[in-house]
């Protein structure tokens, strides 16, 4: 299983036309991926398991999640709404 870090990430949820289920993807800056330059912007395959600061995607990549834009935006929306 490939392990990478994802910084400044946000979660994006989309309805799958194939399955009819909502799937979560992560978008952010990847570090430690041998196929990409550190800091490259990526969108993952859909998340199959997420536990605290770790997410595993359908491709089998395990991401360590750091500095989430998505969490800070969600917190800001809750506190102003």
mmCIF file of the C-alpha atoms, coordinates in Angstrom:
data_MODEL
# 
_entry.id   MODEL 
# 
loop_
_atom_site.group_PDB 
_atom_site.id 
_atom_site.type_symbol 
_atom_site.label_atom_id 
_atom_site.label_alt_id 
_atom_site.label_comp_id 
_atom_site.label_asym_id 
_atom_site.label_entity_id 
_atom_site.label_seq_id 
_atom_site.pdbx_PDB_ins_code 
_atom_site.Cartn_x 
_atom_site.Cartn_y 
_atom_site.Cartn_z 
_atom_site.occupancy 
_atom_site.B_iso_or_equiv 
_atom_site.pdbx_formal_charge 
_atom_site.auth_seq_id 
_atom_site.auth_comp_id 
_atom_site.auth_asym_id 
_atom_site.auth_atom_id 
_atom_site.pdbx_PDB_model_num 
ATOM 1  C CA . UNK A 1 1  ? 0.000   0.000  0.000   1.00 0.00 ? 1  UNK A CA 1 
ATOM 2  C CA . UNK A 1 2  ? 1.412   3.364  -1.027  1.00 0.00 ? 2  UNK A CA 1 
ATOM 3  C CA . UNK A 1 3  ? 1.553   5.986  1.754   1.00 0.00 ? 3  UNK A CA 1 
ATOM 4  C CA . UNK A 1 4  ? 1.527   9.748  1.100   1.00 0.00 ? 4  UNK A CA 1 
ATOM 5  C CA . UNK A 1 5  ? 0.751   12.952 2.953   1.00 0.00 ? 5  UNK A CA 1 
ATOM 6  C CA . UNK A 1 6  ? -2.031  15.324 1.881   1.00 0.00 ? 6  UNK A CA 1 
ATOM 7  C CA . UNK A 1 7  ? -1.831  18.970 2.988   1.00 0.00 ? 7  UNK A CA 1 
ATOM 8  C CA . UNK A 1 8  ? -4.310  21.839 2.603   1.00 0.00 ? 8  UNK A CA 1 
ATOM 9  C CA . UNK A 1 9  ? -6.966  19.320 1.651   1.00 0.00 ? 9  UNK A CA 1 
ATOM 10 C CA . UNK A 1 10 ? -10.708 19.486 1.418   1.00 0.00 ? 10 UNK A CA 1 
ATOM 11 C CA . UNK A 1 11 ? -13.326 16.750 1.099   1.00 0.00 ? 11 UNK A CA 1 
ATOM 12 C CA . UNK A 1 12 ? -15.605 16.780 -1.941  1.00 0.00 ? 12 UNK A CA 1 
ATOM 13 C CA . UNK A 1 13 ? -18.728 14.634 -2.061  1.00 0.00 ? 13 UNK A CA 1 
ATOM 14 C CA . UNK A 1 14 ? -20.306 13.551 -5.341  1.00 0.00 ? 14 UNK A CA 1 
ATOM 15 C CA . UNK A 1 15 ? -23.178 11.323 -6.318  1.00 0.00 ? 15 UNK A CA 1 
ATOM 16 C CA . UNK A 1 16 ? -21.926 8.345  -8.317  1.00 0.00 ? 16 UNK A CA 1 
ATOM 17 C CA . UNK A 1 17 ? -23.987 7.860  -11.469 1.00 0.00 ? 17 UNK A CA 1 
ATOM 18 C CA . UNK A 1 18 ? -22.935 4.215  -11.562 1.00 0.00 ? 18 UNK A CA 1 
ATOM 19 C CA . UNK A 1 19 ? -23.854 3.233  -7.998  1.00 0.00 ? 19 UNK A CA 1 
ATOM 20 C CA . UNK A 1 20 ? -26.275 6.009  -6.982  1.00 0.00 ? 20 UNK A CA 1 
ATOM 21 C CA . UNK A 1 21 ? -24.307 6.490  -3.748  1.00 0.00 ? 21 UNK A CA 1 
ATOM 22 C CA . UNK A 1 22 ? -22.543 9.583  -2.456  1.00 0.00 ? 22 UNK A CA 1 
ATOM 23 C CA . UNK A 1 23 ? -18.773 9.152  -2.586  1.00 0.00 ? 23 UNK A CA 1 
ATOM 24 C CA . UNK A 1 24 ? -16.108 11.287 -0.917  1.00 0.00 ? 24 UNK A CA 1 
ATOM 25 C CA . UNK A 1 25 ? -12.954 12.425 -2.693  1.00 0.00 ? 25 UNK A CA 1 
ATOM 26 C CA . UNK A 1 26 ? -10.063 14.450 -1.289  1.00 0.00 ? 26 UNK A CA 1 
ATOM 27 C CA . UNK A 1 27 ? -8.414  17.372 -3.077  1.00 0.00 ? 27 UNK A CA 1 
ATOM 28 C CA . UNK A 1 28 ? -5.120  18.789 -1.823  1.00 0.00 ? 28 UNK A CA 1 
ATOM 29 C CA . UNK A 1 29 ? -1.359  19.022 -2.101  1.00 0.00 ? 29 UNK A CA 1 
ATOM 30 C CA . UNK A 1 30 ? 0.361   15.629 -2.146  1.00 0.00 ? 30 UNK A CA 1 
ATOM 31 C CA . UNK A 1 31 ? 3.776   14.885 -0.620  1.00 0.00 ? 31 UNK A CA 1 
ATOM 32 C CA . UNK A 1 32 ? 5.763   11.653 -0.724  1.00 0.00 ? 32 UNK A CA 1 
ATOM 33 C CA . UNK A 1 33 ? 4.184   10.296 -3.925  1.00 0.00 ? 33 UNK A CA 1 
ATOM 34 C CA . UNK A 1 34 ? 6.971   8.874  -6.102  1.00 0.00 ? 34 UNK A CA 1 
ATOM 35 C CA . UNK A 1 35 ? 4.999   9.692  -9.278  1.00 0.00 ? 35 UNK A CA 1 
ATOM 36 C CA . UNK A 1 36 ? 4.332   13.375 -8.461  1.00 0.00 ? 36 UNK A CA 1 
ATOM 37 C CA . UNK A 1 37 ? 6.302   16.459 -7.483  1.00 0.00 ? 37 UNK A CA 1 
ATOM 38 C CA . UNK A 1 38 ? 5.834   17.367 -3.809  1.00 0.00 ? 38 UNK A CA 1 
ATOM 39 C CA . UNK A 1 39 ? 3.120   20.011 -3.491  1.00 0.00 ? 39 UNK A CA 1 
ATOM 40 C CA . UNK A 1 40 ? 1.264   18.944 -6.648  1.00 0.00 ? 40 UNK A CA 1 
ATOM 41 C CA . UNK A 1 41 ? -2.506  19.388 -6.518  1.00 0.00 ? 41 UNK A CA 1 
ATOM 42 C CA . UNK A 1 42 ? -4.374  16.076 -6.722  1.00 0.00 ? 42 UNK A CA 1 
ATOM 43 C CA . UNK A 1 43 ? -7.889  14.706 -6.508  1.00 0.00 ? 43 UNK A CA 1 
ATOM 44 C CA . UNK A 1 44 ? -7.924  11.209 -5.059  1.00 0.00 ? 44 UNK A CA 1 
ATOM 45 C CA . UNK A 1 45 ? -10.020 8.264  -6.072  1.00 0.00 ? 45 UNK A CA 1 
ATOM 46 C CA . UNK A 1 46 ? -13.000 7.874  -3.728  1.00 0.00 ? 46 UNK A CA 1 
ATOM 47 C CA . UNK A 1 47 ? -12.344 7.299  -0.051  1.00 0.00 ? 47 UNK A CA 1 
ATOM 48 C CA . UNK A 1 48 ? -13.151 3.786  1.158   1.00 0.00 ? 48 UNK A CA 1 
ATOM 49 C CA . UNK A 1 49 ? -12.044 4.246  4.781   1.00 0.00 ? 49 UNK A CA 1 
ATOM 50 C CA . UNK A 1 50 ? -11.289 7.291  6.893   1.00 0.00 ? 50 UNK A CA 1 
ATOM 51 C CA . UNK A 1 51 ? -10.101 7.131  10.484  1.00 0.00 ? 51 UNK A CA 1 
ATOM 52 C CA . UNK A 1 52 ? -9.052  10.364 12.169  1.00 0.00 ? 52 UNK A CA 1 
ATOM 53 C CA . UNK A 1 53 ? -6.108  11.722 10.201  1.00 0.00 ? 53 UNK A CA 1 
ATOM 54 C CA . UNK A 1 54 ? -5.790  8.737  7.833   1.00 0.00 ? 54 UNK A CA 1 
ATOM 55 C CA . UNK A 1 55 ? -7.747  8.030  4.649   1.00 0.00 ? 55 UNK A CA 1 
ATOM 56 C CA . UNK A 1 56 ? -7.529  5.027  2.305   1.00 0.00 ? 56 UNK A CA 1 
ATOM 57 C CA . UNK A 1 57 ? -8.771  5.438  -1.258  1.00 0.00 ? 57 UNK A CA 1 
ATOM 58 C CA . UNK A 1 58 ? -10.154 2.994  -3.821  1.00 0.00 ? 58 UNK A CA 1 
ATOM 59 C CA . UNK A 1 59 ? -6.736  2.900  -5.525  1.00 0.00 ? 59 UNK A CA 1 
ATOM 60 C CA . UNK A 1 60 ? -5.217  1.580  -2.279  1.00 0.00 ? 60 UNK A CA 1 
ATOM 61 C CA . UNK A 1 61 ? -3.265  4.726  -1.400  1.00 0.00 ? 61 UNK A CA 1 
ATOM 62 C CA . UNK A 1 62 ? -3.147  5.593  2.296   1.00 0.00 ? 62 UNK A CA 1 
ATOM 63 C CA . UNK A 1 63 ? -3.031  9.346  2.952   1.00 0.00 ? 63 UNK A CA 1 
ATOM 64 C CA . UNK A 1 64 ? -1.916  11.014 6.174   1.00 0.00 ? 64 UNK A CA 1 
ATOM 65 C CA . UNK A 1 65 ? -4.124  14.107 6.357   1.00 0.00 ? 65 UNK A CA 1 
ATOM 66 C CA . UNK A 1 66 ? -2.558  17.397 7.463   1.00 0.00 ? 66 UNK A CA 1 
ATOM 67 C CA . UNK A 1 67 ? -3.765  21.029 7.544   1.00 0.00 ? 67 UNK A CA 1 
ATOM 68 C CA . UNK A 1 68 ? -7.284  20.650 6.232   1.00 0.00 ? 68 UNK A CA 1 
ATOM 69 C CA . UNK A 1 69 ? -8.880  23.594 4.426   1.00 0.00 ? 69 UNK A CA 1 
ATOM 70 C CA . UNK A 1 70 ? -12.126 21.629 4.458   1.00 0.00 ? 70 UNK A CA 1 
ATOM 71 C CA . UNK A 1 71 ? -12.263 21.365 8.236   1.00 0.00 ? 71 UNK A CA 1 
ATOM 72 C CA . UNK A 1 72 ? -11.596 25.061 8.789   1.00 0.00 ? 72 UNK A CA 1 
ATOM 73 C CA . UNK A 1 73 ? -14.248 26.035 6.205   1.00 0.00 ? 73 UNK A CA 1 
ATOM 74 C CA . UNK A 1 74 ? -16.785 23.672 7.762   1.00 0.00 ? 74 UNK A CA 1 
ATOM 75 C CA . UNK A 1 75 ? -16.084 25.061 11.249  1.00 0.00 ? 75 UNK A CA 1 
ATOM 76 C CA . UNK A 1 76 ? -16.442 28.630 9.966   1.00 0.00 ? 76 UNK A CA 1 
ATOM 77 C CA . UNK A 1 77 ? -19.791 27.843 8.335   1.00 0.00 ? 77 UNK A CA 1 
ATOM 78 C CA . UNK A 1 78 ? -21.132 26.246 11.502  1.00 0.00 ? 78 UNK A CA 1 
ATOM 79 C CA . UNK A 1 79 ? -20.077 29.122 13.720  1.00 0.00 ? 79 UNK A CA 1 
ATOM 80 C CA . UNK A 1 80 ? -21.592 31.816 11.465  1.00 0.00 ? 80 UNK A CA 1 
ATOM 81 C CA . UNK A 1 81 ? -24.807 29.981 10.628  1.00 0.00 ? 81 UNK A CA 1 
# 
